[in-house]
Amino acid sequence: MAKKRRFGISIPEDVANDLDFLAERLSVDRSKIVCEAIRSYVRDHIHYIHPHECYGVITLVSNDNVKLLKVIEEFKDIIKEFTHIHIDENCINALVVSGSSLKIAELHKKLLEVFYNVRFIPLRECKV
């Protein structure tokens, strides 16, 4: 069994209420949910921590295709495929990326500065 470490965090009241409700619905304690959420977040952002080769999908919502196309052109060496679909007034995009984790982190950071709901989803366990 892994050694555990206790620490305190502060979260908004509405998030705490949602956490309590979810824990009750799943019949698990809050610590388990928070631990899994942190583990998942770290896994999805490991490209910021350790240089390695990896691949995955970056999803994002945009309403400025000109800016997005400029970013895609700038990172065309690691963007292997791009798809775009309209739902309501939103443009839903998926970028399939492969290459250096440092370059993927650079792309991810640039997208976070301009667009919203940007997520990197690794498609295999990244080896560091």
C-alpha positions, 0 to 999 in steps of 0.5 A, a space after each residue: 500500500 502506498 504511503 499517504 500524505 495529508 494536506 489541506 486545500 481550499 476550493 469554492 463552495 459550489 465545487 465542494 458541494 458537487 464533490 460531496 454529491 458525487 462522492 455520495 452518488 459513487 459511494 466513495 470518499 472525497 479523498 478517493 475522488 480528489 486523488 483520482 482527479 489529481 492523478 488524471 490531471 498529472 497524467 494529462 500534463 506530464 508533457 510539462 514535467 518530463 521530456 519524452 516522445 508522446 502522442 495524443 489529441 488536443 481538443 478545444 472550442 474556438 470561434 476564431 478560425 484564423 488564429 487557430 489556423 495560424 497556430 496549426 501552421 506554426 506547429 505543423 511538425 507535430 500536428 498530424 491531423 486536424 478536424 473541425 465541426 460546428 455545433 451551435 455557434 461553436 467550432 469544436 476542434 481536435 488536433 492529433 499530435 505526435 512528437 516531443 513532449 516539450 513541443 506539445 507543451 509549447 503548443 498546449 500552452 499557446 492554445 490555452 492563451 487564446 482558446 477555451 476548453 483546451 484539453 490534451 488527452 494522451 493516447 498511451 502511457 507516456 514513457 519518461 
